[in-house]
Amino acid sequence: MNIAKNMEFVFVAAAFVGVTMANAFAAPAAPLKVSARSAIVAKAPVFQAPMMTIVVVAKRPTVAQKAKRTATV
């Protein structure tokens, strides 16, 4: 087997083994303690407003407009 022809495979395999071994021996991460208060207020008036509905109205393109659009592509 010619190692020079398979250097990409050797590199990927070595990286895979290295990452796998690092994850196997890594200690679990310590949980973060956040002391900041929450920015969301439960009774804000924004949350009591009804949901907005957006209606988009447009004319359909004509056959000539469709042909012009596909001809430029």
Backbone bond lengths (Angstrom), bond angles and torsions (degrees), N, CA, C in turn:
res aa  C-N    CA-C-N  psi(-1)  N-CA   C-N-CA  omega(-1)  CA-C   N-CA-C  phi
1 M - - - 1.451 - - 1.522 108.01 -
2 N 1.309 116.50 128.93 1.453 121.78 -178.77 1.529 108.79 -87.87
3 I 1.333 116.85 114.74 1.462 121.45 -176.38 1.528 111.14 -66.18
4 A 1.317 118.82 -35.73 1.462 121.50 -177.77 1.529 111.78 -62.06
5 K 1.326 117.54 -34.13 1.467 120.86 179.57 1.527 111.68 -73.31
6 N 1.317 117.37 -24.02 1.458 121.11 -173.62 1.531 112.56 -113.78
7 M 1.328 118.42 26.98 1.462 120.37 -177.54 1.525 112.15 -64.82
8 E 1.316 117.84 -33.49 1.462 119.63 178.79 1.530 109.91 -63.92
9 F 1.316 116.69 -44.84 1.459 120.21 178.68 1.521 110.74 -63.56
10 V 1.323 117.45 -41.65 1.471 121.30 179.96 1.527 109.51 -62.76
11 F 1.337 117.57 -42.53 1.460 120.89 179.59 1.524 111.07 -64.08
12 V 1.327 117.60 -47.10 1.472 120.93 -178.70 1.525 110.44 -63.88
13 A 1.323 117.05 -40.84 1.468 120.18 179.18 1.524 110.66 -65.40
14 A 1.343 117.73 -41.86 1.462 120.62 179.13 1.530 110.96 -65.68
15 A 1.332 116.94 -40.00 1.463 120.38 177.95 1.524 110.50 -64.92
16 F 1.320 116.79 -41.39 1.470 120.73 178.97 1.521 111.10 -62.70
17 V 1.316 116.65 -45.75 1.473 120.23 179.55 1.521 109.95 -64.92
18 G 1.320 117.84 -41.11 1.459 120.70 -179.70 1.518 112.63 -63.74
19 V 1.323 117.15 -45.59 1.467 120.81 179.40 1.524 110.76 -66.57
20 T 1.316 117.06 -39.84 1.460 120.77 179.19 1.518 111.02 -63.27
21 M 1.318 117.17 -44.30 1.459 120.29 -179.93 1.536 111.00 -68.18
22 A 1.326 117.40 -37.69 1.465 119.97 178.50 1.525 110.75 -64.15
23 N 1.329 116.90 -40.42 1.466 119.78 178.41 1.522 111.90 -70.95
24 A 1.318 117.45 -30.56 1.462 120.06 -179.02 1.523 111.09 -69.75
25 F 1.323 117.60 -35.75 1.465 120.98 -175.78 1.521 113.27 -99.46
26 A 1.325 118.40 -2.00 1.464 121.02 -177.69 1.520 110.38 -72.50
27 A 1.332 114.91 142.97 1.463 120.51 176.28 1.525 108.55 -78.28
28 P 1.322 117.84 150.89 1.467 118.92 178.28 1.529 110.47 -64.62
29 A 1.302 115.97 145.80 1.459 121.03 -178.23 1.521 110.01 -71.79
30 A 1.319 116.10 142.87 1.464 120.92 178.10 1.526 108.92 -74.49
31 P 1.320 117.74 139.45 1.470 119.10 179.59 1.530 110.55 -68.90
32 L 1.319 116.05 143.85 1.453 121.36 178.74 1.524 109.80 -83.99
33 K 1.325 115.91 139.33 1.460 120.64 176.37 1.515 107.41 -105.37
34 V 1.316 116.30 117.52 1.457 121.77 -178.54 1.518 107.81 -102.87
35 S 1.332 115.41 124.54 1.463 119.17 -177.91 1.526 112.41 -100.17
36 A 1.318 117.91 -1.80 1.464 120.72 -179.11 1.526 110.31 -75.52
37 R 1.329 115.11 147.59 1.455 119.35 178.11 1.522 109.76 -80.40
38 S 1.293 117.33 158.09 1.447 122.36 179.22 1.523 110.47 -69.61
39 A 1.323 116.68 139.28 1.457 121.43 -179.31 1.521 112.21 -85.49
40 I 1.321 118.22 -11.65 1.461 121.81 -177.79 1.521 109.17 -90.90
41 V 1.313 115.35 125.83 1.458 120.91 177.00 1.519 107.25 -100.92
42 A 1.317 117.22 129.19 1.461 121.62 -173.00 1.525 112.93 -66.27
43 K 1.328 118.92 -31.36 1.450 120.43 -174.65 1.524 112.07 -109.93
44 A 1.319 117.24 34.61 1.464 120.58 177.71 1.530 109.41 -70.21
45 P 1.338 118.32 143.97 1.469 120.09 -178.10 1.523 113.25 -65.67
46 V 1.311 118.74 -19.81 1.464 121.34 178.92 1.526 110.35 -63.55
47 F 1.313 117.35 -37.36 1.455 120.82 -177.44 1.526 112.58 -75.50
48 Q 1.316 117.73 -14.11 1.458 120.62 -179.68 1.522 112.03 -93.46
49 A 1.326 118.36 -8.53 1.460 121.61 -179.62 1.525 109.50 -73.71
50 P 1.346 117.25 149.04 1.466 119.02 177.66 1.529 110.97 -68.81
51 M 1.303 115.70 156.93 1.460 120.47 -178.88 1.524 110.15 -69.20
52 M 1.326 115.10 135.89 1.456 120.03 179.96 1.526 109.99 -81.48
53 T 1.334 115.79 145.80 1.457 121.89 176.63 1.513 108.64 -119.95
54 I 1.318 116.60 128.39 1.456 121.52 179.31 1.519 107.89 -109.14
55 V 1.332 116.26 126.10 1.450 122.01 179.69 1.527 108.06 -113.06
56 V 1.313 116.84 124.13 1.461 121.91 178.71 1.519 107.55 -104.60
57 V 1.329 115.69 123.11 1.455 120.96 -178.91 1.526 107.19 -119.82
58 A 1.317 116.24 126.94 1.462 120.76 178.84 1.516 108.74 -150.24
59 K 1.333 114.79 157.37 1.456 119.76 177.28 1.521 109.05 -82.49
60 R 1.330 115.77 147.12 1.458 120.18 175.98 1.524 109.57 -74.06
61 P 1.329 117.11 143.13 1.462 118.34 178.83 1.526 111.10 -68.00
62 T 1.311 115.00 147.19 1.459 119.97 178.87 1.525 109.30 -76.59
63 V 1.321 116.10 172.27 1.459 121.69 179.47 1.526 110.00 -62.78
64 A 1.327 116.78 -38.62 1.464 120.86 179.65 1.532 110.91 -65.77
65 Q 1.326 116.44 -40.47 1.460 119.62 178.25 1.528 111.26 -66.17
66 K 1.331 117.47 -39.66 1.460 120.83 177.60 1.520 110.88 -63.96
67 A 1.336 116.47 -42.31 1.462 120.55 -179.97 1.525 110.51 -65.07
68 K 1.319 117.25 -40.14 1.451 121.10 179.27 1.528 110.48 -65.01
69 R 1.318 117.11 -39.88 1.456 121.64 -178.44 1.541 110.78 -67.83
70 T 1.308 118.08 -40.82 1.465 119.91 -179.33 1.517 111.37 -78.65
71 A 1.319 118.63 -23.00 1.470 121.02 179.94 1.513 110.99 -73.66
72 T 1.343 118.51 -28.68 1.473 121.41 -178.08 1.516 111.08 -79.75
73 V 1.293 118.19 -16.21 1.468 120.89 -177.09 1.451 111.22 -81.78
